[in-house]
Amino acid sequence: MKKPRLTRDQKQMALRLKSMGMASVEIGRQLGFHHSLVDVMFAQERFTKGVVDEWTPRSGHLSICEREEILLGLTRGVSMSAIAQGLGRSPSTITREVTANGG
């Protein structure tokens, strides 16, 4: 069985949350990991860079950040064309993404 490892983004988020005074138990809950993994990361400061994220989109495809922005926009009730304009993408790209992933 593979040991769980935090990605670079997860470690950076954990460090930001810790700097805001959040406890490691809550940080672990936010990241979806047991707090002992977060405790080890903080105890051994050499592990602050994280592993490279496993997924990188191909050129021209939506990134994770863009997908998150779409999700946030839909949650707020923003129209797909407004989301597309904010991301600098075609409205059809946003519509296809939403349709493909269950709206």
N, C-alpha and C positions, 0 to 999 in steps of 0.2 A: 504494500500500500504506500502510495506517495505521501510524503509529509506535506502539510499545508504550508504554503508560502505566500507572503503578502507581496503584491505587485508594488512597483515604485509609487504609483498613484495612491494606493492604499496606505503605504507607509507615510507619504507626505500628508495625507488626510489625518492619520493618527497623530502625527507630530503637531499639526495645526490644532487638533482637538485637545491635545495635552497642554499646549501653550495657552489654551482658553480655560484651563483648569478642570477639564473633564476627567473623571476617574477611568482607569483602564478597563473596568468592567463595562462601563457605558460605551467606551471607544470600541471595545470588542463587539458589543451588541450592534453598534452602528455599522461596523464593517462586516459583520456576519462571521466573526471568528471568536473562539474562546479567548477570554481575557489573558490566559497564561501565555498565549502566543504574542500578545501585545506587550505583556510584562517582559518577556525575553528580549523583544526588540528594544525596549527602553533601557533594560539593564546592560545590554551589549551594544553600546552606541555605534559600533562599527557597522551594524546592519541597518543603517538609515536610508540607503539608496534603493533597496527593493529589487525584485527581479523585473525583467522587461515584461511589459504586458504581452500576453500571448497573441492578441489579435490586432492586426493593423489592416485597415481597409485598402483595397486596391485604389489606384489613382482614379479620381472622379467619383468614387463611391462615398456615401455618407460616413462620417466618423462617429465615434461614440458620443462626442460632445454635441454634434449636430442632432443625433437621435435623442439625446437628453433634452435639448432645446425644443424639439418637436413635442416630446412628451409633456414638458412643462407648459408649452403653448396650448396644447389640447386641454390640459387640466385647467388652465385659466380661462378657457373658452375663446381663445384667439382663433380667427379663421385660418384656414390652411394657406390662403394666398398671403396673409400678413406674416405667417411663420416663414413662408418661402422668401418673402421680401427681406425679412430680418436676417436670414441665413445666406442671402445672395444666391438662391437656388430657384429653379423653375417650380411653379405650383404643381405641375404634374409629377415631379420627383417626390414632393412631400405627399401627395395623394397616393402614389404607388407605395411609398414606405408605410403609410398608415394602413392602407388596404392589405398589404402583405403581412402586417403584424397584428391584425385584429382590431384596428381602429382604436 
